[in-house]
Amino acid sequence: PSHHHHHLPDMSHSSSSMHGEGSQDTHNLVGREGMPSPARRPQRPRIKFTQEEDELLIELKEQKNLTWKQIADFFPGRNPGTLQVRYCTRLKTESTPWTREMDERLLDALQSYEDEKWRIVAQRVGGGVTPMGCCNRVWELFNDDL
C-alpha cells in the first residue's frame, strides 16, 4: 500500500503580509555575518545595564536599524520593552544635538527659575527680606563656613 502525505498549505506568506514589518522580526540575526556578538545573560536579579550592553543597544538600533524584537535576541534574559525603554529614556537623549537656540532657551529658563526661586524663598523667610537679600545671605553663610 502506498502512503501519501497531506501537506497543510503554507500559511506564512498570507499572515506575514498582514503584519507589515512583522515578517522581518521572525529572523533571529544573532550570529549573522556583520552582527555584533550578543550580550552576556545578566545574573538575576540584576536589572542594571552595563556599559557594554548600552553600547551594543546603540549599535543595533542606530547602525543596524533592527526592530526591538530582533534586538532582544541579542540580550538573553531581557525583553524588547525593557530595551526600548532603556534606549528611549537613557541612551537616545544623550545623543540629542544641542542647537544654539536650545542653549539660549535653557539659559533663559534657568535664569527665570533662579529669579522665581529667590522670590519664593523670600516669601517663606518673611520678615521683610528681599529676594536679592536672601540670595546674598545664602552666599555669605556658605562662604563663612569655609
C-alpha positions as CSV (number, residue, x, y, z in Angstrom):
1,P,0.0,0.0,0.0
2,S,1.5,3.4,-1.0
3,H,1.5,6.1,1.6
4,H,0.5,9.6,0.5
5,H,1.0,12.6,2.8
6,H,-1.3,15.5,3.1
7,H,0.6,18.8,3.4
8,L,-1.1,21.7,5.0
9,P,-0.9,24.9,2.8
10,D,2.0,27.2,3.8
11,M,0.2,30.0,5.7
12,S,3.4,32.0,6.3
13,H,3.0,34.3,3.3
14,S,-0.6,35.3,3.9
15,S,0.0,36.0,7.6
16,S,3.3,37.9,7.3
17,S,1.9,40.3,4.7
18,M,-0.8,41.4,7.2
19,H,1.8,42.4,9.9
20,G,3.9,44.8,7.9
21,E,7.3,44.8,9.4
22,G,6.4,41.6,11.4
23,S,7.8,39.4,8.7
24,Q,11.4,40.5,9.3
25,D,11.0,40.1,13.0
26,T,11.0,36.3,12.6
27,H,14.6,36.2,11.6
28,N,17.0,35.9,14.5
29,L,20.1,37.8,13.4
30,V,22.4,36.7,16.2
31,G,25.5,35.1,14.7
32,R,24.7,36.6,11.3
33,E,27.8,37.9,9.5
34,G,28.4,41.6,10.3
35,M,26.4,41.4,13.5
36,P,28.0,42.0,16.9
37,S,28.0,39.2,19.4
38,P,25.1,39.0,21.9
39,A,25.3,40.4,25.5
40,R,26.0,38.0,28.3
41,R,22.9,36.9,30.2
42,P,22.6,39.1,33.3
43,Q,22.8,37.4,36.7
44,R,19.4,37.5,38.3
45,P,18.2,39.8,39.8
46,R,20.5,42.3,38.1
47,I,18.4,44.8,36.2
48,K,21.1,47.5,35.7
49,F,22.5,47.8,32.2
50,T,26.3,47.5,31.7
51,Q,28.3,49.9,29.6
52,E,28.8,47.0,27.1
53,E,25.0,46.4,26.9
54,D,24.4,50.1,26.3
55,E,26.9,50.3,23.5
56,L,25.5,47.1,21.9
57,L,22.0,48.5,22.2
58,I,23.0,51.8,20.4
59,E,24.9,49.9,17.7
60,L,22.0,47.5,17.0
61,K,19.4,50.3,16.9
62,E,21.3,53.1,15.2
63,Q,23.8,51.3,12.9
64,K,22.0,48.0,12.2
65,N,18.4,49.5,12.3
66,L,17.0,46.4,13.9
67,T,13.5,46.1,15.3
68,W,13.1,45.8,19.1
69,K,12.2,42.1,18.7
70,Q,15.4,41.4,16.7
71,I,17.5,43.4,19.2
72,A,16.0,41.4,22.1
73,D,17.6,38.3,20.5
74,F,21.0,39.8,21.3
75,F,20.1,40.3,25.0
76,P,19.3,37.0,26.7
77,G,17.0,37.5,29.7
78,R,15.7,40.9,28.6
79,N,12.6,41.6,26.7
80,P,12.0,44.1,23.8
81,G,10.1,46.5,26.0
82,T,12.9,46.9,28.6
83,L,15.4,47.5,25.8
84,Q,13.2,50.1,24.1
85,V,12.6,52.0,27.4
86,R,16.3,51.9,28.2
87,Y,17.2,53.2,24.7
88,C,14.5,55.9,24.6
89,T,14.9,57.2,28.1
90,R,18.7,56.9,28.7
91,L,20.7,56.5,25.5
92,K,18.8,58.3,22.8
93,T,18.6,61.6,24.7
94,E,22.3,61.8,25.3
95,S,22.9,62.0,21.6
96,T,20.5,64.8,21.1
97,P,22.4,67.6,19.4
98,W,22.1,70.9,21.2
99,T,21.4,73.9,19.0
100,R,22.3,77.5,19.9
101,E,18.6,78.2,20.2
102,M,18.1,75.3,22.6
103,D,21.1,76.6,24.6
104,E,19.6,80.0,24.8
105,R,16.2,78.6,25.9
106,L,18.0,76.5,28.5
107,L,19.8,79.5,30.0
108,D,16.6,81.7,29.8
109,A,14.6,79.0,31.6
110,L,17.3,78.6,34.2
111,Q,17.5,82.4,34.8
112,S,13.8,82.8,35.2
113,Y,13.8,79.8,37.5
114,E,16.5,81.4,39.6
115,D,14.6,84.7,39.9
116,E,11.4,82.9,40.8
117,K,13.2,80.7,43.3
118,W,14.6,83.6,45.3
119,R,11.1,85.3,45.2
120,I,9.6,82.2,46.7
121,V,12.4,81.8,49.3
122,A,12.0,85.4,50.4
123,Q,8.3,84.9,50.9
124,R,8.9,81.8,53.0
125,V,11.5,83.6,55.1
126,G,9.3,86.6,55.7
127,G,10.4,89.5,57.9
128,G,10.5,91.9,55.0
129,V,13.6,90.3,53.4
130,T,14.0,90.8,49.6
131,P,14.8,88.0,47.1
132,M,18.2,89.6,46.5
133,G,18.8,89.8,50.2
134,C,18.2,86.1,50.6
135,C,20.5,85.3,47.7
136,N,23.3,87.4,49.2
137,R,22.7,86.0,52.7
138,V,23.0,82.4,51.4
139,W,26.2,83.3,49.7
140,E,27.5,84.8,53.0
141,L,26.5,81.8,55.0
142,F,28.3,79.3,52.7
143,N,31.4,81.4,52.5
144,D,31.6,81.9,56.3
145,D,31.7,78.1,56.7
146,L,34.8,77.7,54.6
